[in-house]
Amino acid sequence: MKVTLLLRHDHELLRGLMDRYRNAGSSEQSRRHLLQEIRHELQTHALLAAETLYSALAATPSDRAVELVENAQERAQAVESLTTELSRMSPSDRHFDSKMNTLFAEIEWLIEEEEERIFQEARKTLPEYRLEELGLEMQHRREMLRMLAVV
């Protein structure tokens, strides 16, 4: 399976978790648990994207690819900082919901950036067989992470 399809699957998983959070009601325990699930999926996604697709794109002669990857990685770091901050807060904190809304907006931006720009650049600069190879690498790495329970 192509790396872009695997990453798109991650995007759907993240969107599903965000919807579950929005529909979780006021239970602090449910909201905290969903935040941790979202954080875990974001960390896994960011690591796998960086190790596979982003590193392959950065190695191409495309200046556009390098720029897209750098921008996405900077935003991913900002998202990680925000999830860290949220994980230290109580869901009853008066700023918690607004920070969650900011987090969700950032996640949507990252998803759109990948799907609309990065994937397009990948299809332009990398041959089909390489996208397939990267998909296999990503699947293998994800399994390794699961077995090691690293992320």
C-alpha positions in Angstrom: 0.0 0.0 0.0 1.3 3.5 -0.8 2.6 5.6 2.0 0.0 8.3 1.1 -2.9 5.9 1.6 -1.5 4.9 5.0 -1.1 8.5 6.1 -4.6 9.2 4.8 -5.8 6.4 7.0 -4.1 8.1 10.0 -5.9 11.3 9.1 -9.3 9.5 9.2 -8.4 8.0 12.5 -7.5 11.5 13.9 -10.7 13.0 12.6 -12.7 10.2 14.2 -11.0 10.8 17.5 -11.7 14.6 17.3 -15.4 13.8 16.6 -15.5 11.5 19.5 -14.0 14.2 21.7 -16.5 16.8 20.5 -19.3 14.3 21.4 -17.9 13.2 24.7 -19.9 15.5 26.8 -18.6 17.0 30.0 -17.0 13.9 31.5 -13.5 15.0 32.5 -12.3 11.4 32.5 -13.6 10.8 28.9 -12.1 14.0 27.7 -8.7 13.4 29.2 -8.7 9.8 27.9 -9.6 11.0 24.4 -6.9 13.7 24.5 -4.3 11.1 25.4 -5.5 8.9 22.4 -5.3 11.9 20.1 -1.8 12.8 21.4 -0.6 9.2 20.9 -1.9 9.0 17.4 -0.4 12.4 16.5 3.0 11.4 17.9 2.9 8.1 16.0 1.7 9.8 12.8 4.4 12.5 13.0 7.2 10.1 13.7 6.2 7.7 10.8 5.6 10.6 8.3 9.0 12.1 9.2 10.9 8.8 9.0 9.3 7.8 5.7 7.6 10.3 3.4 9.2 13.4 4.7 12.8 12.1 4.6 12.2 10.7 1.1 10.9 14.1 -0.1 13.7 16.0 1.6 16.2 13.9 -0.3 14.8 14.9 -3.7 16.1 17.9 -5.7 12.7 19.6 -5.3 13.0 22.9 -3.4 9.2 22.9 -3.0 9.3 19.4 -1.3 11.9 20.6 1.2 9.9 23.7 2.0 6.6 21.8 2.4 8.3 19.3 4.7 10.0 22.0 6.8 6.7 23.8 7.3 4.8 20.7 8.2 7.5 19.6 10.7 7.4 23.1 12.3 3.6 22.9 12.7 3.8 19.3 14.0 6.2 20.5 16.7 3.8 23.3 17.6 1.0 20.7 17.8 3.2 18.5 20.1 3.8 21.5 22.4 0.1 22.2 22.5 -0.8 18.6 23.4 1.9 18.6 26.1 0.4 21.8 27.5 -3.1 20.3 27.4 -2.1 17.1 29.0 -0.9 19.1 32.0 -4.2 20.9 32.3 -7.5 19.8 33.8 -10.4 19.6 31.4 -12.3 21.8 33.8 -9.8 24.6 33.3 -11.5 27.6 31.7 -8.9 27.7 28.9 -9.0 24.0 28.1 -11.8 24.0 25.5 -10.3 27.0 23.6 -6.9 25.2 23.5 -8.6 22.0 22.3 -10.3 24.0 19.5 -6.9 25.5 18.6 -5.4 22.0 18.6 -8.1 20.7 16.3 -7.6 23.6 13.9 -3.9 22.9 13.8 -4.6 19.1 13.2 -6.9 20.0 10.3 -4.3 22.3 8.9 -1.7 19.6 9.0 -4.1 17.1 7.4 -5.0 19.5 4.6 -1.3 20.4 4.1 -0.4 16.7 3.7 -3.3 15.7 1.6 -3.4 18.7 -0.7 0.3 19.8 -1.1 2.7 17.2 0.3 1.0 14.2 -1.3 0.8 16.0 -4.6 4.5 16.8 -4.4 5.3 13.2 -3.5 3.4 12.0 -6.5 5.2 14.5 -8.7 8.7 13.8 -7.4 8.7 10.2 -6.3 8.0 7.2 -8.6 5.0 5.0 -7.8 7.2 2.1 -6.8 8.9 4.3 -4.2 5.6 5.4 -2.7 4.8 1.6 -2.4 8.2 1.0 -0.8 7.7 3.8 1.7 4.3 2.3 2.5 5.9 -1.0 3.3 8.6 0.7 5.4 5.9 2.6 7.3 3.9 -0.5 8.0 7.0 -2.3 9.2 8.0 0.6 11.5 4.5 0.9 12.9 4.6 -2.8 13.9 8.0 -2.4 15.5 6.7 0.6 17.5 3.7 -1.4 18.6 5.8 -4.3 19.7 8.2 -2.0 21.6 5.3 0.1 22.9 7.5 3.1 22.2 4.7 5.3 20.9 
